[in-house]
Amino acid sequence: MQTTTSYKPKYPHKVSPGIHKQLQDKALDFQNPRHPVNQEIQKNIGNFNFSAEIRQDTSTLNRFKHIPGLVAFIAILKRDGTTVGEGRGAATVNQANRYIEKVIRYASNSALIDGFVKSVKALGTLQVETTKPKDVSIPIEDLYSGDKKTTEMISKPQKKYLLELVHQNITDEEKRCQWESNLEDFTKAEASKAIQDFKS
């Protein structure tokens, strides 16, 4: 009668969390002053000198004379004296609206908000002009590449052979599944060490 025994490597292979997570953490470390994303964030932080002039929107009122109780505003948004956006807002005042002041204020504020939205989308005026950072930024590709020696991952032949060894030598289903799920995170060096452990 043939029996199968559970194989335990001479030197148990400790599965590391993998180099992928380390590279991901490095790439997403936006608090690093040299990170290109952080430098772009800094360009969008600061004080903005805007002024807004709100007028009655006579062109809209003339175009929609047939709508009773219409009120309309136009907001002219300027930055450093230069017009960067125009927004419009309108509302109708009638018996259904009990709070006239609130309705008219809503139309005025809508024009102002519309002006800001249009200035951002069309002209990108909210980006603060800043000097070039003193620290040289890290090239974005370097954040994801890592060191070649540490990121050379397990090869397909190594993975195939290791799977065979795992199925031949580990009978415990839970341990076998753990090995299978962690193989993707093995480097070539780790895979070679694991193969040697199984064969020794």
C-alpha positions in Angstrom: 0.0 0.0 0.0 1.4 3.4 -1.0 1.4 6.1 1.5 1.9 9.8 1.1 3.6 11.8 3.8 3.6 15.5 4.4 6.9 17.1 3.4 8.4 19.9 5.4 11.3 21.8 3.8 14.6 21.6 5.6 14.6 25.3 5.8 11.0 26.6 5.9 10.6 29.2 3.2 9.2 32.4 4.7 6.8 34.1 2.3 7.5 37.8 2.1 4.7 40.3 1.5 6.2 40.8 -1.9 8.1 43.6 -3.6 4.9 44.8 -5.4 3.5 46.3 -2.2 6.7 48.1 -1.5 6.8 49.6 -4.9 3.2 50.6 -4.7 3.7 52.3 -1.3 6.7 54.2 -2.8 4.7 55.2 -5.9 1.8 56.5 -3.8 3.8 58.4 -1.2 2.5 61.8 -2.3 3.9 63.4 0.9 7.4 63.0 -0.4 8.5 66.5 -1.5 10.4 65.1 -4.4 7.4 63.1 -5.7 6.1 64.6 -9.0 2.5 64.4 -7.8 3.4 66.3 -4.6 5.0 69.0 -6.7 1.9 69.4 -8.8 -0.2 69.6 -5.7 1.9 72.4 -4.4 1.3 74.4 -7.6 -2.4 74.4 -6.8 -2.1 75.6 -3.2 -2.1 79.3 -2.4 -4.0 82.6 -2.3 -6.2 83.7 -5.2 -7.0 87.2 -6.2 -10.5 87.2 -7.7 -13.2 89.8 -8.0 -16.8 89.2 -9.1 -19.2 91.7 -10.6 -22.9 90.7 -10.7 -25.3 92.4 -13.0 -28.8 91.8 -14.2 -28.7 89.6 -17.3 -30.6 91.8 -19.7 -30.0 89.6 -22.7 -31.6 86.6 -21.0 -34.5 88.8 -19.7 -35.2 90.1 -23.3 -35.0 86.6 -24.8 -37.5 85.1 -22.3 -40.0 88.0 -22.0 -42.8 85.4 -22.2 -41.8 83.9 -18.8 -43.6 85.9 -16.1 -41.6 86.7 -12.9 -38.2 85.8 -14.4 -35.1 87.2 -12.7 -31.7 86.6 -14.2 -28.1 87.6 -13.3 -24.7 87.4 -14.9 -21.6 87.2 -12.9 -18.3 88.5 -14.4 -15.4 86.9 -12.7 -12.0 88.6 -12.9 -8.5 87.6 -11.8 -6.0 90.4 -11.4 -8.3 92.6 -13.5 -8.6 90.2 -16.4 -12.0 88.6 -17.1 -11.6 84.8 -16.8 -15.2 83.6 -16.7 -18.9 84.6 -17.0 -21.7 82.7 -15.2 -25.4 83.0 -15.4 -28.2 82.2 -12.9 -32.0 82.6 -13.1 -35.2 82.0 -11.2 -38.9 82.8 -11.3 -40.8 84.7 -8.7 -44.4 83.7 -8.4 -47.1 82.8 -5.9 -45.6 79.4 -5.3 -42.4 81.0 -4.0 -43.1 82.4 -0.5 -39.6 83.6 0.2 -38.8 86.2 -2.6 -35.5 87.2 -1.0 -34.3 83.5 -0.9 -35.3 82.9 -4.6 -33.5 85.9 -5.9 -30.4 85.2 -3.8 -30.4 81.7 -5.2 -30.3 83.0 -8.8 -27.5 85.5 -7.9 -25.4 82.8 -6.2 -26.0 80.4 -9.1 -24.5 82.9 -11.5 -21.4 83.3 -9.3 -20.9 79.5 -9.0 -21.4 79.1 -12.7 -18.7 81.7 -13.3 -16.2 79.9 -11.2 -16.9 76.5 -12.8 -16.6 77.9 -16.3 -13.3 79.7 -15.5 -11.7 76.5 -14.2 -12.8 74.3 -17.1 -12.2 76.7 -19.9 -9.0 78.5 -18.8 -7.4 76.6 -16.0 -7.0 79.9 -14.1 -6.9 78.4 -10.6 -3.3 77.1 -11.0 -1.0 79.1 -8.9 2.1 80.3 -10.6 5.0 79.1 -8.6 8.8 78.9 -9.0 10.4 75.6 -9.8 10.9 73.5 -6.6 14.5 73.5 -5.3 14.5 69.7 -5.0 14.8 67.8 -8.2 11.8 65.6 -8.7 12.0 61.8 -8.9 11.3 60.6 -12.5 7.8 59.0 -12.4 9.1 55.8 -14.1 11.6 55.4 -11.2 8.8 55.2 -8.7 7.5 52.0 -10.3 10.6 50.4 -11.6 12.5 49.7 -8.4 15.9 48.0 -8.2 16.3 45.4 -11.0 18.1 42.9 -8.7 15.2 42.9 -6.2 12.4 43.0 -8.7 13.3 40.2 -11.0 10.3 38.0 -10.3 9.8 34.3 -10.5 10.0 32.9 -14.1 7.3 30.7 -15.7 9.5 27.6 -15.6 10.3 28.1 -12.0 6.6 28.7 -11.1 5.6 25.5 -13.0 8.3 23.4 -11.4 7.5 24.8 -7.9 3.8 24.0 -8.3 4.7 20.4 -9.2 6.9 20.2 -6.1 4.2 21.7 -3.9 1.6 19.1 -5.1 4.1 16.3 -4.7 5.3 17.1 -1.2 2.6 19.0 0.6 -0.5 17.0 1.5 -2.1 19.6 3.8 -4.6 21.4 1.6 -4.5 24.7 3.5 -0.7 24.9 3.3 -0.7 23.9 -0.3 -3.2 26.7 -1.2 -1.1 29.2 0.7 2.0 28.2 -1.3 0.0 28.4 -4.6 -1.4 31.9 -3.8 2.0 33.3 -2.8 4.0 32.1 -5.7 3.3 35.2 -7.7 5.1 37.3 -5.2 8.3 35.2 -5.3 11.5 36.7 -6.8 13.8 34.5 -8.8 16.1 34.1 -5.9 13.3 33.2 -3.5 12.0 30.6 -6.0 15.5 29.0 -6.4 15.8 28.8 -2.7 12.4 27.2 -2.4 13.2 24.6 -5.1 16.4 23.7 -3.3 14.6 23.3 0.0 12.1 20.9 -1.6 14.9 18.9 -3.3 17.2 18.7 -0.3 
